[in-house]
Structures are given as structure tokens and as C-alpha cells.
């Protein structure tokens, strides 16, 4: 009888652990799922917190109409969690970090750096953002997304880059 009681206690303990683990897993899954959605969801990033459409695109990857800016390439986490230029280049545009799952350090993309140090025109900057072509005509690393945005959105983004320096 004692052996049977011990087996029952073990079975109950394992069942309780499994139920607790399942409940905790559901809680954390839902929390993680919400966090993924909130990273770029327009309703959770009101336009009022941004001074311009360019700033909103730069920080969130969403324009003033609440549309997520589509892109090709770039790191996989950007597809899942959303984000904009600031996700890799920083809020100040100075770059200098190695984004997760990318083997390159992000460059300084402040307007003054792009135009004075690299001799890029606004058209060159647009080409880098939308086609992944660098200042010397080279293809940029795969971690640089090829953003697909309207002419208005890209012009607004470049105007914002001018504010960064």
C-alpha cells in the first residue's frame, strides 16, 4: 500500500507541475505575442508623440497614415517586431552597433555625415534606403532593409535626417 501511495503522490506532483508549466507558458506566450504586435502597431504608436512624419518613420517604421512601411531584406527580427531606422542606427543616427543576427556595424546615417563625408546627394540617400546601393555604387549588406515607401514618405524621412545633423 505504501508503494501505491508513493506512486500516487509522484503522479499528482508531476501533473501539478505540468499544469503549472502549461499555464505559465500560455501567459508568457500571450505577453510575448502582444509585445510583438505592439512594436509597430499604429494604434499603440500615436502620431502625436512625433513632431513629423519623417520622425515617425525613422523611429517606428510606420508613417503618419498608420501604414507600416514595407521592406525587403533586413534582419528577420525586424519582420517580427517591427521598427524603423532607429532600431539599428539609434535615435541619434550615429549607428555604431551590431544588430542582432547581422555581422556588420551600422553606419552613421546623419545627413551631415552622408553628404559631407560620403559626398551623397539626396538621390543617393534615397537609393541607399530603397535599393540598398551605397555611395560608391556597391550593394549594401543584406541587413540593410530595402524600404518600399512613397515619394512623400522618403522625402519626409530625408528631411528628418537633416535634423539629426
N, C-alpha and C positions, 0 to 999 in steps of 0.2 A: 504494500500500500504506500509506503514512503517513496518508493521509486516512482510510482504513478503520480503522486502529488508533486514531486520534484519536476517531472516532465510537464505537468500542467502549469506550474509556476514559470518554467522556462518558456513554454509556448505562449503564455499570456504576456510575458516580458517582451518577447520577440514581436508579438502582434502590436503591443503598445508602442514599441519603438518604430515599427513600420508605419503605423497610423500617424504618429507624431512627425516622422520624416516626410510623409506624403503631404500632410497639412502645411508644414514649413516650406516644402518645395513649391506648393501651389502659391503660397503667399509671396515668396521671393520671385517666382516666375511672373506673377501679375505685376509686382513692383517693377521688375526689370522691363517688362513689356511696356508699361506706362512710361518709364523713363526713355525708352527708345522712341516712342511716339512723340513725347514732349520735346525732344531735342530740336525738332523742326516744325512742329505743328503750328500753323499760323495763329490759331486761336489762343495759343499759350505764349505767343510772342507778339504782343500788341505793337502796332506801328508807332504808337505814341511814345514809346521808350527810345525811339531812334529819331535823330534830327533830320535824316534824309533817306531817300530810297537807296542811295549808294551805301550808306552806313548799314542799313538793314540787310542788304545783300551781302556785304562784306562780313558781317558778324554771323548772320543766321542762314544764309543761302536761300532766303525767302524774300520776294520783292514786296512792294507796298500794296499790291493787289492780293497778297496772301498766297501767291503761287510759289511753289518750291522750284528753284532753278535746277533744271535737269543738267546732267553731265555724263560724260563717257570717260572711262578710266578712273584713275584716282584710287585711294585705298578703300578696301571693302568696308571698313567701319564707317566711312562717310555715307555709304548707301544705307547702312542700317540705322545710324544715329543722326544723320543729317549734319548740317553745319555749313559754314561758308569759308571764305578765305582765312578768317581769323583762327579757324580750327587748326591750321598748320603754320601760318605766318605770324600769329599773335595779334592781339588787339592793336599793337603799335606798328605792325607791318614789318618789323625788323627781322623776323624769321629766326634762324639760328637753332632750331630744334630738329630732332629726328622723329618725325611722326611714326606712330606705331605701324609696324609691318612695311616700312619704307626704308630703303638703305641710303637715303640721301638727306643732307641737312637742308632745311628750307631756306631759300634766299631772302634777302631784304627786298621787299617789294614797295617800299615807299617811293612815291613819284620822283622825288629828287634823286634817289639812287638809280632808278631805272633810266631817267633821262640824262643825268649828268655823268654818272659812272659808266653806264652801258650805252649811252647815245640813242636810246629808244624814243621813237615818236609815239604819239597816241595810237596810231595804226599798228605799230609794232607791239605795243602793250595789249591791244585788242587781240592780235594774232596769238600772242602767248597765252592769253586767257581762254580763247575759244578753240584754238587749233593745236596748242602745245608746241609752238615754234618759238625758239629763243631768239635773242638779239643778233646772233650770228647765223641764223637760218637753221640751226640744229634742232632736232626733235628733243623736247624736254622729257625728263624722266616720266615713266608711267604713273608715278604717284601724283603728278600734276594733273588734276581733272581737266577735261576739255569741256568747259562750261558752255551750255547752249542757251544763250539769253538774247533778248530783243535788243535792238539798237539803242532804245531808250535806257534799258537796264544797264547795258555795258557803258554807255556814256555817263550815267549816274555813278556807276562804280568807279570809273576813272576820275571823276570829279571828287569823289571821296578819297581816293588815293592821294590826290593833290593836297588834301588837308592833313594827311599823315606826314607830309614833309617832302 
